[in-house]
Amino acid sequence: MILVNTDYISGKELEMLGLVKGSTIQSKNIGRDITQSFKTIVGGELKAYNDMMNDARALATKRMVAEAEALGADAVVNIRYASAAVLQGAAEVMAYGTAVKFL
């Protein structure tokens, strides 16, 4: 499966199959949440939240790819990511794009 953030793939003619998406809502446990809140006092990277968001993007991408594969797609083009806070310490991440088949 080819994944790109452009609306084309060089040298390929594409048939659009439709919008595909994947999403997840992730949170950290209360212990991590407390330790990360202390980090905001002194500044610096919030590694636990950075890891959480990386894991969430990977899972959302995996779910998007599964949806594309179910349509018989060879690739997903024009991939975008969106995130939103759901609760304190929890975030939704969505990956979406256009599933395409090579002609």
WOWOMO-V484439 format. One record per backbone hydrogen bond with DSSP energy under -0.5 kcal/mol. NH is the residue of the N-H (numbers start at 0). CO is the residue of the C=O. If there is no record, write none. Layout:
{{NH/CO} {NH/CO}}
This chain:
{{1/73} {3/75} {11/8} {14/100} {15/13} {16/98} {17/98} {19/96} {21/94} {23/92} {25/90} {27/88} {32/28} {33/29} {34/30} {35/31} {36/32} {37/33} {38/34} {39/35} {40/37} {41/37} {42/38} {46/44} {48/45} {49/45} {50/46} {51/47} {52/48} {53/49} {54/50} {55/51} {56/52} {57/53} {58/54} {59/55} {60/56} {61/57} {62/58} {63/59} {64/60} {65/61} {66/62} {67/63} {68/64} {69/65} {70/66} {70/67} {71/68} {72/67} {73/99} {74/99} {75/1} {76/97} {77/5} {78/3} {79/95} {81/93} {83/91} {85/86} {85/89} {86/89} {89/86} {90/25} {91/83} {92/23} {93/81} {94/21} {95/79} {96/19} {97/76} {98/17} {98/96} {99/74} {100/14} {102/12}}
